[in-house]
Amino acid sequence: METKIIKVTDKGQISLPIEIRSSLKIQQGDELLITRSNNLVVLKKIKSSDFKDLLMHSERVAKKLWSSKEDDVWDNI
Protein backbone atom coordinates (compact mmCIF):
# COMPACT_ATOMS: atom_id res chain seq x y z
CA MET A 1 0.00 0.00 0.00
CA GLU A 2 1.32 3.43 -0.93
CA THR A 3 0.64 6.35 1.39
CA LYS A 4 1.25 10.04 0.75
CA ILE A 5 0.02 13.24 2.37
CA ILE A 6 -1.28 15.80 -0.10
CA LYS A 7 -2.86 19.22 0.28
CA VAL A 8 -6.11 20.53 -1.15
CA THR A 9 -5.79 23.86 -3.00
CA ASP A 10 -8.09 26.82 -2.43
CA LYS A 11 -10.01 25.63 -5.51
CA GLY A 12 -10.56 22.18 -4.01
CA GLN A 13 -8.01 20.52 -6.27
CA ILE A 14 -5.51 17.81 -5.39
CA SER A 15 -2.44 16.47 -7.16
CA LEU A 16 -1.75 12.77 -7.31
CA PRO A 17 1.88 12.00 -6.50
CA ILE A 18 3.90 10.84 -9.49
CA GLU A 19 4.73 7.50 -7.85
CA ILE A 20 1.03 6.66 -7.55
CA ARG A 21 0.20 7.94 -11.05
CA SER A 22 3.00 5.86 -12.50
CA SER A 23 2.15 2.67 -10.64
CA LEU A 24 -1.52 2.94 -11.72
CA LYS A 25 -0.64 4.16 -15.22
CA ILE A 26 -2.80 7.26 -14.77
CA GLN A 27 -2.17 9.75 -17.55
CA GLN A 28 -3.49 13.15 -18.53
CA GLY A 29 -7.08 12.83 -19.71
CA ASP A 30 -7.79 9.61 -17.79
CA GLU A 31 -10.97 9.64 -15.75
CA LEU A 32 -11.26 8.61 -12.12
CA LEU A 33 -14.38 7.62 -10.22
CA ILE A 34 -14.57 9.17 -6.73
CA THR A 35 -16.59 7.48 -4.01
CA ARG A 36 -17.20 8.66 -0.46
CA SER A 37 -18.28 6.56 2.48
CA ASN A 38 -18.29 8.43 5.79
CA ASN A 39 -14.72 9.77 6.11
CA LEU A 40 -13.24 7.48 3.45
CA VAL A 41 -12.66 8.77 -0.10
CA VAL A 42 -11.67 6.30 -2.82
CA LEU A 43 -10.44 7.14 -6.33
CA LYS A 44 -10.61 4.46 -9.01
CA LYS A 45 -9.31 4.65 -12.57
CA ILE A 46 -12.12 3.85 -14.98
CA LYS A 47 -12.61 3.25 -18.66
CA SER A 48 -14.58 6.34 -19.55
CA SER A 49 -16.59 4.69 -22.33
CA ASP A 50 -17.91 1.94 -20.03
CA PHE A 51 -18.87 4.34 -17.26
CA LYS A 52 -20.44 6.94 -19.57
CA ASP A 53 -22.67 4.27 -21.15
CA LEU A 54 -23.82 3.12 -17.71
CA LEU A 55 -24.37 6.70 -16.55
CA MET A 56 -26.42 7.62 -19.63
CA HIS A 57 -28.59 4.52 -19.20
CA SER A 58 -29.09 5.24 -15.48
CA GLU A 59 -30.09 8.84 -16.20
CA ARG A 60 -32.69 7.72 -18.77
CA VAL A 61 -34.19 5.22 -16.34
CA ALA A 62 -34.25 7.76 -13.50
CA LYS A 63 -35.96 10.38 -15.69
CA LYS A 64 -38.65 7.86 -16.67
CA LEU A 65 -39.28 6.92 -13.05
CA TRP A 66 -39.27 10.47 -11.67
CA SER A 67 -41.35 12.00 -14.43
CA SER A 68 -44.22 9.51 -14.17
CA LYS A 69 -47.44 11.37 -13.28
CA GLU A 70 -48.99 8.06 -12.20
CA ASP A 71 -46.63 7.97 -9.22
CA ASP A 72 -47.74 11.42 -8.04
CA VAL A 73 -50.73 9.76 -6.35
CA TRP A 74 -48.35 8.45 -3.65
CA ASP A 75 -47.47 12.03 -2.66
CA ASN A 76 -50.96 12.50 -1.17
CA ILE A 77 -51.02 9.38 1.00
N, C-alpha and C positions, 0 to 999 in steps of 0.2 A: 504494500500500500504506500502510495506517495502522499506526503503531506506538505503543504506550503501555506504560509500566511500571506494573504493579499489584502489590499485596501480597496474600498469602494470610492470612486471619485464623486465629486459634487453633482455629477449628472447621473449617478447610479450605475456607472459602468465598472466592470472589473476586467483585469487582464489575466489570461491563463498563462502560467509559467511555461517557458519554452520546453522544459523537460517533460511536462505533462502533455503539451500539444504534440511534441515529437513522438512520445510513446503511444499516443492514441491516434496518430496520423491525422490530427486536426489541422486543416489548412484554411486560408482565407476563403470565405464564401461558404464553408461548411455550415450546416445548421445543427443546433443543439436543442434538445428538448429539456426544459427545466421543470422540475417537479418539487413541490414543497409538501412536507408532512410535519406538522408542528414546527420544531426548530431545525429540521433537517432539510437541506436543499441539495438536490441531485441534478447534475447535468449529464445528458446522454447524447452521444453523437448519433444522428439519425440519417437515413436516406431520405432526402427531402421529397422525392417523388412518392414514396410509399406513404409518408405521413400526410402529405397534402391531399392525396386521394382519400384517405380515411377521414380527414378533417372535412373535406367538401361533402362527403357522404353523410357524415354526422350532422353537419349544418342543415342539409336538406331535410333529414329526418326530423330534427328538432323544430324546424320551421313548420313542417306539416303538423306535428303534434301540438305546438303552441298556438297555431293559427286556426285551429278547429273550433268553430262556433258551437258545435255540439257539446263540447266539453265545458262551455261557459255555464251550463246548468249547475255544475258542481260548485260554482262560486257562491250560490245562494243557499246552500244546505248548511 
